[in-house]
Amino acid sequence: MIKSLKTFELKEKRVLIRVDFNVPIANDRVVDDFRIRAVLPTIQYCLKAGANVVLMSHLGRPNGNHNPELSLIPVGETLADLLEMPIKFSDDCVSEDAHDVSLGLRGGEIHLLENLRFHAEETQNDPVFSAKLAKHGQVFINDAFGTAHRSHASNAGVTQNFIHKGMGFLIEKELQFLTDAMEKPKRPLTVILGGAKIDTKLNLIHHFIGNAGHILIAGGMAHPFLKAQGKDVGNSTVDASMLPAVKAIMSQARGKTKLIFPKDFVCAESINHGDATEICAAGKIPDDLICLDIGPGTINQFSEVVQDSGTILWNGPMGVFEVDGFHHGTQKIAEKIAAVTERGMMTIIGGGDSAAAIKKFGLMKKVSHVSTGGGASLELLSGNTLPAIYSLEI
């Protein structure tokens, strides 16, 4: 059993919360506060319950070195603006001064610790480092779903030092949609997969064969499937080592789940040629062109499947949606998913680039759930145990 936040007596307690503030920063400013806003309900609940709050997070990959460009100071400024209150900050997460600040918190104050990964011991799940982090709080709450598939000091190791530990509202919500909703989905269930790489999603495909009615595969990960069927993909990159795996998937799915691949693509000589595109049928891609988005025929084909579904799970864009000219496929499918959500369909967006796309097209509030964790959502949806969540079991 994992305790939820509301089961704890928090008045006058120091609550140490692992959050996921790994957000994009440019010119010392947060440029996307999605993950910060996602954890606000947990922070605000603790404050209203009379607790003092200590927040810890990583940012980027400083590899155990103090890198000012990866400081959490801009995150603290954004959080202070969102909460409309001052926030204390320590420039070393386990220093004596940082511990003194946490011990001295009074009257619903917030203390943000500097980037955990400035210490190599964080990713090494060092028990001494975990114990030092634990000194900041009397109750530990994990609300960093985006790191839940990692076994690090701040999310797994630290739990060994707490009797009182549990999950925040964000992780509780993620589990509700990514686990509970997927166990008994309204059928037919349709899984839409895109993105550049297939190796990270093989387990997910295997997991849903026999459970999903349709699996729609687009983006770069469709290329090895087409190649395995003897269809030419032009100058598009294909990882030949994946061909045996995709052939096994197609064999496994036969008679159980319908795999649907793009019938046409938007192609160009390179990603820099958004104005010079061609619509090419699958299997008839000129040798000098690259597939960079799904074509209009595929958009219609995928949209028809979405329209007739009961539950939609989407992970990965249809093409290079970040570049104008190659965004239409992702946008049209996102808009279709939003439209069916409005009529009551369960629609779940699996984080990462899919979340970025939904945000870009202004549809964040028009789907059932957008996950904050790309890798974590993939692991959970593939049926795997997340170590940081498992460590909260009592």
VOGU-3710 file (C-alpha; in Angstrom, 3 decimals, decimal comma):
1> mikslktfel> 0,000/0,000/0,000  1,165/3,519/-0,777  -0,137/6,305/1,417  -1,691/9,326/-0,253  -0,971/12,867/0,876  -4,285/13,332/2,657  -3,594/10,488/5,105  -0,825/12,440/6,902  -1,073/14,859/9,791  1,015/17,737/8,447
11> kekrvlirvd> 0,472/20,602/10,864  3,816/22,095/11,967  5,669/19,300/10,174  8,555/19,707/7,741  7,475/17,970/4,538  10,279/17,031/2,152  8,855/16,790/-1,366  10,695/15,338/-4,356  9,397/17,316/-7,321  10,297/17,250/-10,999
21> fnvpiandrv> 11,436/20,748/-11,909  13,499/19,511/-14,855  12,141/22,233/-17,124  13,571/24,086/-20,130  15,403/27,306/-19,262  16,678/29,984/-21,632  18,338/33,279/-20,688  17,874/32,455/-16,993  14,112/32,129/-17,380  11,782/29,125/-17,370
31> vddfriravl> 10,257/28,814/-20,839  7,789/25,999/-20,069  6,285/25,779/-16,568  4,050/22,727/-17,213  5,854/20,519/-14,693  5,973/23,276/-12,085  2,255/23,950/-12,334  1,534/20,209/-12,173  2,870/19,942/-8,622  1,268/23,124/-7,257
41> ptiqyclkag> -1,777/21,303/-5,790  0,511/19,169/-3,598  2,542/22,151/-2,402  -0,538/24,259/-1,721  -2,250/21,446/0,182  0,761/21,079/2,481  0,881/24,807/3,137  -2,843/24,969/3,904  -2,428/22,015/6,273  0,080/24,045/8,269
51> anvvlmshlg> 3,265/22,368/7,068  6,623/23,837/6,153  7,782/22,619/2,755  11,240/21,641/1,518  11,466/21,009/-2,230  14,207/19,077/-4,018  14,687/18,432/-7,725  17,268/17,890/-10,431  17,736/19,926/-13,587  19,515/18,611/-16,649
61> rpngnhnpel> 22,638/16,469/-16,500  25,471/18,288/-14,733  27,135/14,914/-14,027  28,053/15,718/-10,452  29,519/19,135/-11,229  28,284/22,545/-10,114  27,060/24,154/-13,327  25,540/27,644/-12,857  23,615/27,233/-16,123  21,685/24,377/-14,503
71> slipvgetla> 20,884/26,163/-11,268  17,327/25,977/-9,947  17,289/29,689/-9,133  15,101/30,550/-12,194  12,732/27,754/-11,188  12,473/29,211/-7,688  11,629/32,610/-9,150  8,885/31,108/-11,324  7,498/29,112/-8,397  7,458/32,201/-6,185
81> dllempikfs> 5,489/34,054/-8,861  2,992/31,208/-9,251  2,456/30,872/-5,494  2,652/34,636/-4,905  4,954/34,191/-1,925  8,694/34,360/-1,180  10,802/31,188/-1,276  14,008/30,442/0,571  16,844/28,960/-1,484  20,022/27,074/-0,616
91> ddcvsedahd> 22,880/26,766/-3,088  23,860/23,281/-1,868  21,197/20,676/-1,165  23,066/18,904/1,686  25,198/21,626/3,234  25,030/22,460/6,934  23,578/25,863/6,042  20,829/24,201/3,974  19,907/21,924/6,874  19,799/24,936/9,208
101> vslglrggei> 17,398/26,748/6,855  15,062/23,734/6,773  15,155/23,315/10,547  14,363/27,010/10,978  11,284/27,115/8,728  8,233/28,604/10,396  4,633/29,436/9,531  4,179/27,730/6,171  7,471/28,663/4,545  9,034/27,026/1,482
111> hllenlrfha> 12,687/26,084/1,053  13,986/25,089/-2,395  17,243/23,113/-2,536  19,793/23,525/-5,302  20,085/20,977/-8,136  20,461/17,477/-6,679  22,639/16,330/-9,564  25,375/18,790/-8,663  26,304/15,803/-6,464  27,255/12,557/-8,249
121> eetqndpvfs> 25,886/10,659/-5,251  22,329/11,496/-6,354  22,317/9,291/-9,448  24,484/6,712/-7,658  21,728/6,319/-5,032  24,356/6,762/-2,328  22,911/5,895/1,116  24,942/8,559/2,956  23,711/11,222/0,542  20,149/9,900/0,947
131> aklakhgqvf> 20,440/10,240/4,726  21,640/13,830/4,385  18,658/14,678/2,192  16,321/13,026/4,684  17,477/15,422/7,426  15,452/18,144/5,705  12,070/16,617/6,546  9,892/14,666/8,944  7,516/13,443/6,240  8,607/12,450/2,720
141> indafgtahr> 6,314/12,919/-0,261  7,303/11,913/-3,766  5,535/13,862/-6,480  8,185/13,581/-9,206  6,581/11,157/-11,619  9,031/12,056/-14,377  11,888/10,443/-12,414  9,945/7,501/-10,985  11,593/5,013/-13,355  15,006/5,891/-11,880
151> shasnagvtq> 16,409/4,532/-8,636  18,176/7,617/-7,295  18,982/8,910/-3,825  16,247/11,552/-3,733  13,353/9,360/-4,834  14,230/5,783/-3,813  17,161/5,795/-1,399  15,736/8,560/0,768  12,638/6,513/1,605  14,721/4,171/3,780
161> nfihkgmgfl> 15,089/7,037/6,254  11,375/7,766/6,707  8,577/6,074/8,609  6,113/8,595/7,212  6,283/8,521/3,398  3,794/8,643/0,550  2,821/10,094/-2,816  1,610/13,516/-3,836  -1,451/14,361/-5,883  0,431/14,361/-9,186
171> iekelqfltd> 1,743/10,806/-8,867  -1,663/9,698/-7,612  -3,255/11,189/-10,727  -0,650/9,639/-13,035  -1,281/6,196/-11,567  -5,022/6,696/-11,889  -4,807/7,338/-15,628  -1,796/5,265/-16,651  -2,542/2,200/-14,544  -6,157/2,094/-13,400
181> amekpkrplt> -7,666/3,444/-16,640  -5,549/1,096/-18,747  -6,527/-1,999/-16,751  -10,177/-1,642/-17,748  -10,312/0,778/-20,690  -13,501/1,603/-22,506  -13,187/-0,358/-25,724  -12,124/-0,339/-28,418  -8,712/0,784/-27,160  -6,477/2,507/-29,710
191> vilggakidt> -2,765/3,104/-29,129  -1,039/5,745/-31,269  2,755/5,627/-31,337  5,153/7,995/-33,051  8,512/9,631/-32,588  11,912/8,882/-34,005  13,015/5,820/-32,062  11,372/2,430/-31,889  13,700/0,674/-29,437  12,243/2,549/-26,430
201> klnlihhfig> 8,692/1,492/-27,357  9,094/-2,182/-28,219  7,979/-3,302/-24,759  4,966/-0,996/-24,959  3,892/-2,513/-28,276  4,309/-6,061/-26,968  2,296/-5,160/-23,867  -0,700/-3,886/-25,857  -0,842/-6,569/-28,536  -3,978/-8,531/-27,782
211> naghiliagg> -5,306/-5,747/-25,550  -5,599/-2,873/-28,024  -7,882/-3,110/-31,029  -5,579/-0,920/-33,119  -2,002/0,275/-32,822  -1,258/3,170/-35,165  2,456/3,591/-35,851  3,909/6,749/-37,410  6,937/9,006/-37,203  10,411/7,607/-37,653
221> mahpflkaqg> 9,477/4,417/-35,840  7,222/3,460/-38,761  10,183/3,238/-41,128  11,549/-0,158/-39,993  8,040/-1,629/-40,145  7,648/-0,465/-43,742  11,145/-1,663/-44,603  10,355/-5,075/-43,105  7,395/-5,264/-45,500  9,691/-4,554/-48,445
231> kdvgnstvda> 8,552/-0,953/-48,865  11,048/1,732/-49,825  11,392/4,668/-47,392  13,724/6,745/-49,545  16,583/8,436/-47,708  14,881/8,095/-44,305  16,957/6,605/-41,522  16,245/2,950/-40,728  17,931/1,050/-37,922  18,528/-2,316/-39,589
241> smlpavkaim> 19,103/-3,964/-36,207  15,410/-3,387/-35,430  14,093/-5,358/-38,430  13,980/-8,764/-36,664  12,131/-7,172/-33,741  9,501/-5,486/-35,906  8,958/-8,667/-37,901  8,346/-10,501/-34,622  5,847/-7,828/-33,587  3,933/-8,090/-36,859
251> sqargktkli> 3,804/-11,853/-36,464  2,661/-11,614/-32,849  -0,077/-9,086/-33,690  -1,583/-11,152/-36,512  -5,167/-12,012/-35,601  -4,970/-10,138/-32,277  -4,378/-6,439/-32,878  -4,503/-4,501/-36,126  -1,264/-2,640/-36,796  -1,792/0,378/-39,060
261> fpkdfvcaes> 1,082/2,166/-40,772  1,133/5,393/-42,806  -0,110/5,134/-46,377  1,546/8,408/-47,405  4,123/10,923/-46,189  5,138/14,542/-46,484  8,691/14,311/-47,828  11,568/16,680/-48,489  15,290/16,499/-49,131  15,992/17,608/-45,559
271> inhgdateic> 14,374/19,086/-42,495  15,429/22,512/-43,791  13,262/22,216/-46,899  9,833/22,827/-45,387  8,777/24,870/-48,416  9,804/22,221/-50,958  7,759/19,178/-49,998  6,124/16,324/-51,847  3,329/13,965/-50,875  4,618/10,446/-51,510
281> aagkipddli> 2,830/7,123/-51,187  4,352/4,661/-48,726  6,759/2,394/-50,568  7,247/4,898/-53,367  9,582/7,378/-51,740  12,284/8,798/-54,069  15,815/7,946/-52,995  16,721/11,577/-52,291  13,733/12,348/-50,036  13,091/11,869/-46,319
291> cldigpgtin> 9,721/11,135/-44,692  9,111/14,013/-42,251  5,362/13,893/-41,566  2,327/11,751/-42,311  0,387/12,681/-45,442  -3,292/13,627/-45,858  -4,372/10,070/-46,629  -2,834/8,839/-43,375  -4,372/11,717/-41,425  -7,809/10,648/-42,678
301> qfsevvqdsg> -7,081/6,977/-42,033  -5,870/7,564/-38,462  -8,715/10,009/-37,750  -11,315/7,414/-38,701  -9,825/4,933/-36,232  -9,714/7,587/-33,494  -13,335/8,489/-34,179  -14,496/4,925/-33,589  -12,421/4,278/-30,445  -13,453/4,151/-26,804
311> tilwngpmgv> -10,065/4,964/-25,259  -7,024/6,605/-26,848  -3,429/6,347/-25,646  -1,000/8,529/-27,601  2,776/8,581/-27,236  5,004/10,226/-29,843  4,438/12,776/-32,635  3,507/11,919/-36,211  6,444/13,834/-37,664  8,879/16,655/-37,028
321> fevdgfhhgt> 6,152/18,834/-35,534  8,622/21,411/-34,221  9,315/22,567/-37,786  6,689/24,468/-39,762  5,660/22,476/-42,786  6,041/19,144/-40,988  3,623/19,823/-38,134  0,278/19,253/-39,861  -0,014/15,511/-39,184  0,658/15,835/-35,474
331> qkiaekiaav> -1,626/18,848/-35,192  -4,530/17,217/-37,039  -4,336/14,038/-34,957  -4,068/16,098/-31,759  -7,137/18,120/-32,751  -9,053/14,938/-33,521  -8,143/13,500/-30,127  -9,323/16,728/-28,467  -12,605/16,553/-30,402  -13,418/13,013/-29,282
341> tergmmtiig> -12,476/13,918/-25,694  -15,207/16,542/-25,761  -17,788/13,880/-26,435  -16,639/11,787/-23,474  -13,812/9,577/-24,733  -10,882/8,834/-22,403  -7,743/10,279/-23,994  -4,311/9,915/-22,409  -1,163/11,629/-23,672  2,021/9,840/-22,637
351> ggdsaaaikk> 4,338/12,746/-21,897  7,582/13,740/-23,608  7,238/15,078/-27,159  3,520/14,260/-27,190  2,986/16,621/-24,258  5,069/19,273/-26,006  2,928/18,914/-29,125  -0,350/19,136/-27,215  0,939/22,281/-25,523  2,149/23,816/-28,805
361> fglmkkvshv> -1,282/23,410/-30,359  -3,125/24,812/-27,318  -4,900/21,564/-26,428  -3,568/20,853/-22,907  -6,971/21,278/-21,291  -8,888/19,513/-24,049  -7,696/15,947/-23,389  -8,311/13,738/-20,366  -4,729/13,569/-19,117  -1,252/14,725/-20,167
371> stgggaslel> 1,513/12,839/-18,374  4,488/14,736/-16,935  6,833/11,805/-17,505  7,983/10,506/-20,884  10,249/7,629/-19,851  8,294/6,922/-16,677  4,986/6,724/-18,534  6,498/4,332/-21,097  7,775/2,049/-18,351  4,507/2,090/-16,430
381> lsgntlpaiy> 2,360/1,538/-19,517  4,625/-1,350/-20,523  3,684/-3,115/-17,291  6,963/-2,472/-15,483  7,416/-1,510/-11,834  8,727/1,991/-11,175  11,396/1,786/-8,440  10,699/5,204/-6,924  7,016/4,347/-6,507  7,696/0,815/-5,303
391> slei> 9,963/2,252/-2,583  6,939/4,090/-1,116  5,195/0,795/-0,303  4,612/0,204/3,411
//
